[in-house]
């Protein structure tokens, strides 16, 4: 009886927190935002066609290998080893790639690793003196390499931690740093209600440095005959990582042997934008076919994100491993839509 009363108390407090976050998300929609004031924006791109098809509301679900991105606490709830590969033609001809895997160690928890890259195609170098190009080309790229660990403190509550190395490069300039993600996942015991929370991209700021910042400088142009070729170096500003706090709920409205219908909602509090909400749902039929839909960035100011749709199929390969093929469509308003395909392998 006492345990049941404790769970009721936890649920009531959780719902109060959710209502406060939801209210704050809409109240903040009129505030000024800090868009474009953080480094490594590729870390904010969602991972996995399943999660994106559900509108990016995944922090309280986090039960597949894409939990490496959304909430590392979910990794210990994955029974088998799982791998994922995703290649996405992102906006403006940018290419996004994600490769990850997780390995369970039974009562010792689960571990995982991932490589996340974003590349920009080569472009002509243009200057004031040569507006049509100097004949040179430049490109840019970003990469994050991470290790994750998740452990179940009880049969209902788990925690997760990710450490990652982050690097960005623009032509000859580059910057590197390290960051951590921290997540929790709680199965309340009230039906299938799950509560998830995560803090992502917590780490030192990034500052670009490289050979193109070296210049020749005249310390005092008013002095005739002085050395006007003193070696100098431009200093760039430091920019913080896109720190984000995320809180989510998930619930199976239908959970039978051959049919499952899951709904989820996440509230976001990023340092570089206004608060927002993602909502989504997933319908599973015959433990084989998936249909998903969702809506992103509700309440966010000046966003182009919106409706998402998705579908997936899973089947046993060689009678043992499950191969899962997922597709997601995401509407970006005035920008072109993004289609993504993801391959997951359950070993």
N, C-alpha and C positions, 0 to 999 in steps of 0.2 A: 504493500500500500504506500509506504513512504517513497519507494522508487518511482511509483506511478505519479505521486504528487510532485516529486522533483521534476519529472519529465514535463508535467503540465506547466510548472513554473518556468522552466527553460523555454518552452514553446511560446508562452505568453510574452516573455521578455523579448524573444526573437521577433515575434510579430510586431511588437512596438518599435523595435529597431528598424525593421523593414519599412514600416509606415513612415518613420522619420526620414529615412533615406529617400523613399519615393517622393515625399513632400518636398524635401530639399532639392531633388532633381528638377522638379517643375518650377520651384521658386527661384532657382538659380538660372533659369533659361534666359532671363533678361540681363544678366551680368555680362561684363566684358570678359572675353576669353583670352587665353595665352597661346593660341594656335601658332605654330611655327617657332616656338621659343625653346624647344628641346632637341637634343641630339638623338641619333639612332631611331628615327621614326619607324623603321622597318620592324622594330620590336613590337609595335602596336598592331601589326597585321595578323589577323586571326589565322589559326592553323586547323586544317581538317575540314573536308567538305561536309561531314556530318554536323559538326558544330556550327559552321557557317550557314548550312541549310536551316538550322534551328534559330537563326538570327543572332548567333554568337552568345546565346544564353546557355552556358555550359559549365560554369564554375561549380554548380551543385550536382552535376551529373558526372563529369570527369571519370568515366569508367572505360575509357579506351586509351590508346597510346598518345592521343593528342592532349591528354592531361599534362603532358610535359610542358605545354604552353599555357593551358588554362588554369590548372590547379594541381600541383605535384602531389597533394595529399591523396588524390584518387588512385595513384599508381599501385598502392598495396591492395586495392580492391580488384585488381585485374588478376585472374587466376592463372593465365598462361602467358608465356612470352609473346610479345606482339611487336611488329615493326610497321612503319608507315613511310610512304614516299609520296611527296606532293610537288608538282611543278605547275606554277600558275603564271599566265600572261596577265600581269597586273596592269594598272593604269599607265598611260603614256609610254607604252612599249617597255615597261620595267618588268624584269623577270624575277619571280619569287620562287624559292625552292626550300623544301623542308624534308629532312631525313631524320628519323628517330626510332628508337627501340627501347623496350623495357623488359626486365628480367625479374621474375619473382623469386624470393629466397625463403618462402614459407613463413615461419614465425619470426624470421629476422627482417621481414619487410621486403621492399622491392627497390630496385635501382633502375635508372634509365639514362640515356644519353641522346643528344640531338645535335644536328648541324643545321643552321638556319642562314640562308644567304639571300641577298637581293642585289641584282646587277642592273646597271644602266647601259644602254648601247653607246657606242662611240659617237662623238659629235665633233664638229669642226671647232677649232680654237678661233675665236673672233675677238678683236681688240678695237679700240677707238681708231687706231691708225689703219687697221686692216679689217673693216666691218664685214668683208666677204670671206674672211678666213686667212689664216697665216700659212696654210698648208699642213699644219699639225692637227692631230686629233687627240681628244681626251675622253676618259670614261670615269665611272665611279662604281663603287661596290661596297657592300656591307656584309659582315659575317658575325654570327654568334655561335659559340660552341659551348655546350652545357652538360653538366652532370646533375642528376636528380636522385633523391632518396626519399622514400615514404615508409612510414611505420604506423601500424595500428595500435594505438595505446589501449583501446578496448575493442570489442567486436563491433562497436558503432562509431567510434571516434578515431580519426587518423590525422596525422600531420605530414607535411612534406616540405622539402627544402631543395632548391635548385641553385647551384652556383654556375655562373657563365662568364666567359670571356667575350667581350664585344669589341669589334674593330670596324672603323669606317675609313674609306679612302676616296679622295677626289683628285685625280691625276697624280701629282707627286706628293700631295699632302695626305696625312693620315693621323688617326687618333685611336687610342685603345683604352679600355678600362675593364673593370670587373663589376658584376652585379649579382644580386641574389633575388630569388622569388621565395615567398613563404606562403603556404596554404594550409587550410584545415577543412575537413569534411566530416559532417555529423549526420548519422542516420538516427532520426529522433525516436523511432519506434511507434510513432503515430501513423499507422498505415505505412506508406512508402515515402513519407516526407523526408527529404534530405536538405541540409543546410550547408552551404559552402562559402568560404571566404578566402581571398588571396590578396597579397600585396606583391606586385611585380615590378621589376626593374629598379630596385633599390641599390644605389651605388654612387661612386664619385662622378663628377662632371667630366665632360670630354672637351679637349682643346686641340684643334688642328695644328699640325706642324709639318714643315717640309721644305724642300729646296727652293720652291717657287716663292717663298716668303723672304728670301735673301735679296737685298737691294743695295745699290750704291747711294751714299748719302753725303750731302754737303752740310756739315754741322753749322756753318754760319755763312750764308751767301753774301753777306755784306762785306766780308773780308776778301780782298783781292789777293790771288796767289796762294790761297790755302789749298789743302788737299780736298778736292770735291769728289773723291772716289773712295771714301771711307766705307768699309763693309758694314752694313746694317741688316736688321731683320725685323720684319713686321710681326706684331703680336696679335693673335686672334683672341676673341672672347671665349670664355668657357660656357658650355651649355649643359644643363642637367639632363639626365636620362628621363624618359617618359614614365615617371613613377605613376602607378595606378593602384587604387584600392577598389576591390570588386566583391560584391556580396550577392549570393544567389539562393534561390529556392527551386526545388524540383519535386514533382509528385506524379505518380502513375495513377491516372484516373481509371484505367482499365489494366489489369495485369492477370491474364489467363495463360494457359499453356501455349496457345497459338496466336494470341492477340495481346498487344500492349499499346497503350496510348499514354504518352508522357508529356506533361507541360512543364515549362521552366521560365523563370524570369531572373534577370541579373540587373543590379544597380551598379553603375560605375562612378568613381570619383577620381578623375585624372588631374594632374597638376597643370596640364596644358590645354584644358578645355572645360566646358561646363559639364555638370553632372548629367547622366542620361540613363536610360533603361533599355535593355534588350529583352524581347520575349520570343518564345518559340515553342514548337511542339513536334513530336515524332510519333508516327503510327507504324507499328511492326505487325506484319501479317505472316502467319505460318512460319515464324522464326526465320524468315528468308528475305522478305521484301520490306523496304522502308520507304515511307513518304514523309517529308518534312516541310515545314514552313515557319517563317518568323518575321520579325520586324526589328531593325537595328536603330540605335541612337534616338530613341523617343525622348523628346525634351531637350535635345542638344541644339545649340544655336548654330545657324548657318551650315548645316550638314547636308551632304548629298546622299548619304546612306538611307536605306529604306527597306523595302520588301526583299525577302530571301525565300528561295524555294530549293528543295533538294529531294533526292531519291537515292536509294542504294540497294544492293543485293549482296547476299553472302551465301556461299556454298562450300561444301567440303571438297578439298582437293586431295586426291589419292586416298579418300576415306578417312583422313586424319586432320590435316590442317584446314582451317577456315580461311578462305580468301574473301575479302570484302572490297567491293568497288562502290565508291560513293561519288555523287555529282552534286554540285551546288551552283545556284545562280544568285547573284547579288546585284541589286539595282543601285546605281550610283548617280541617279538623276541626270544632270546635264553632262556628266562624264559618261563614258561608255560603260556598259554593264560588264561584270566580271564573271566568267565561267571557270570553274575549277573541277579537276578530277583528282581523286585520292585513291591510292591502293594501300590497303591494310592487310597484313598477313598475321593470322593467329596461329602460333606454332604449338 
